[in-house]
Amino acid sequence: MFYRTDQPSAHLEQGLAHNPFNAIVVPRPIGWISSVDQDGRPNLAPYSFFNGVAYSPPQVMFAATGQHEFGGYKDSVRNIEATGEFVVNIATWDLREPMNASSVAAPHGVDEFALADLTAEPAALIAVPRVKESPIHLECRHTQTVQLPTRNPDQPNSAVFGEVIGIHIADEVIVDGKIDYARVLPIGRLGYMDYVTVRDVFSMVRPTWKASEDD
């Protein structure tokens, strides 16, 4: 099977019920992003185009695709560009339903913390609340937003980058000085309406190059 991605209905002609792109690049971590607008009103939304992108200094990014249901850029993008701050809250198995509830396309100014029955806890270094129920938070300072190519100018693709300036980790998920994934149970996004949780973990030591005498 092969189809061109610049032909919107090509996957349908191949017998695929949905565009499979999201089901191929998997699993994707979920960036559960909290922010505030210029009036201090909190916002919370999950983004599955999310990842860490650098070590020193530590940096993350998330991408918001399309416009807000009620017009303009999505609240997270607007808020972060206005205030320069955001928090990444790690979404877990136990928080799957509140995370999903916070994904609703609510009108501007709606508090998704209250909507999803979550507790807004103050951050240490920035004026953005974090999800108290989440075991891990990354406090971030906005560094830049990159507008990616789009086929429709009314549907922007915005990649938001931030430097991680502070990290919160709940003591109960640390075992022998390491984060215990079995205690965190982070969830990730698959394609369609499917998700995955981390339960099976394996380790591999990265090989090192040993130069031979002939090199």
N, C-alpha and C positions, 0 to 999 in steps of 0.2 A: 504494500500500500504506500502511495505517495500522493501528497497534495500540496499545492502552493498556498502559503499563508496570506498572500495578498489577494486571494479570492475568498471572500467571506463565507460563501456557502460550499466551498470545495469539500470540507469534511463531511457534509451531509450527503454529497454525491458518492462518497466512499462508504456510506452506510453507518457513519458514526452519528449518534444522537446528539452529542455535544462536542464542542471544540475540546480536543484532548490535551491542549497545551498545559493546563493546570494539573492534569493527571500524570504528566510526564516528569515535570520538575518537582519531585517529591522525595521525602516529606519536607515541607517548608516550616521553619520556626514561625511562631506567631508573635509579632510585636504588638503587645497590648499597650497602646500609647495613651498616656494621660497628659493633658495640657490645660491651660486656662486661657480665656480670651482677655482682651484689654481691660474688661470690667471685673476680672477675677473669677468669672464663672467657669467651673470645671467642665471638662469634656473627657470622655473615655471611649476608645474605639480600637478594635483589633485589625491588624494588617498582616496578611500572610506573605506579602513580598517584604521580607525582613531578614536581616542578618547582621552579624558582626563583620567588619571590613578591615580592621587594622588593630595592631597590638599596642604600638607606642607612638602617640598616645592612643588608648583604646577608643575605637570609634564604631558606631553602628549606623545603619541606614534602614529606612522603610520607604516603600513607594505607594503613593495613593493614586489610583487609576480612576479616571472619569471625574465628573463634577458632582457636587452635593445634590441630593435629591431636590433640595429647595433652591438650587442655583449657586453658582460661584464655586470656589475651591472648597474642598472638604474641610471641616472644622479644624482637624488636627493640623493641616498645612497652614491655614490662616492664623491659628493661634500661635503656632511655633514661630512663624515668621514675624509675628507682632511682638512676642515676648522674649524669644530667643531661648526658650527652655522647654524640656519635656522629660517624662519618665517612661521607661520601658518596664512594664510589669510582666513577670513570667506567668503565662497561662498554664494551668495544671488540670489534671483529670478532675479534681474536686471542684474546680472553678469553671468547668466547661459550660455549664448552663448560664451563669452570669456573664461569661465572656461572650457567648452567643447573643444574650439579651442586649449587650452593649453594642452589638453590630447593627442595630436597627437604624435606619435612615431617619433619625428624629430631626425636627426643626432646629435651626440655629438657637443656641442658648439653653437647650435641654441638658440637664445634669444626668448623665448616664450612670454615675455612681449611685444616685438615688433610684434611678430606673431599674438597675440590676440588683438593688438591695446590697450594695457594697459599702465598705467603710473607707472614707477618704482620710488618709493619715498624712500629716505634714512631712515633707522631705527635709533633709538636713541642710542642703546647700542652695536650693532653689525654691521658688514660690509656687511649685506645682505639687498637688497632692498625689500620693501613691496609693495603690490598692492594698490596704492593710492585710487582707486575707491571702495575698500572694506571698510566697516565701522568698522571692528574690526581686529586687528592683534595681534599675540602673538610672541614676540621675544624669541627665544629659544637657549639654549646652549646644545649641544649634550652631553649625558651622557654615552650611550652605544648602541651598535647594537647587537641584538641577532639573530643568524642564526637558524631559525626554521627547523624542519624536512621537507624534500622534497623527492618526489619519483623520481626526476631526478636531479642529481647534476648540470646539466647545467641550471636548472631553480630554482635559489635560492629563498627562502622565508626569507626576511630580515625585522625584526621588529626594528625600529629605535626609541629610546627614547630620550627625551630632557626635560630639566628644563626650565620652563617659567620664564624669568628674567625681562620681561617688557611687558606691555599690553597697546595697543592703542584702545580707543573707541571713535567713532565720537559723538560729543555732541548731535547731532540731533536724535540719537537713544536712548538717556537716558531720561526717564520720571519718575518724582518723585523718583529719586535716583536709578532707576532700568533700566536694558536693556529692551526696549519695542520690543518684537519679531515681532509685527505687523509692526514696522518700519524697522526692519532688514530683515525680510522675508528670513531667512536662508533656504538653500535647502539641501536635503539629498538624498542618493542613495537607490534605491530599487533594485529589480532584473532586469535581462534582460537589456533593454535600458531605464528603467523607473526611474524617480526621483519624489521627493515630496517636497513641500514647507510648512513651518510652518505658518498656518493661524488660526487654532483653538487651543486655550490654555485653560487648566483647572488646578485648584490647588487642592491639597489634603494635609491636615496636617498629618505628620507622627505620629502614635500613640506612647505613652509612656507607659512603663510597670508600673502598679500599683500593688505592692505586697499586697496580702491579709493577714489577721491576721493568716491564716492557713499555710502560706508559711514559 
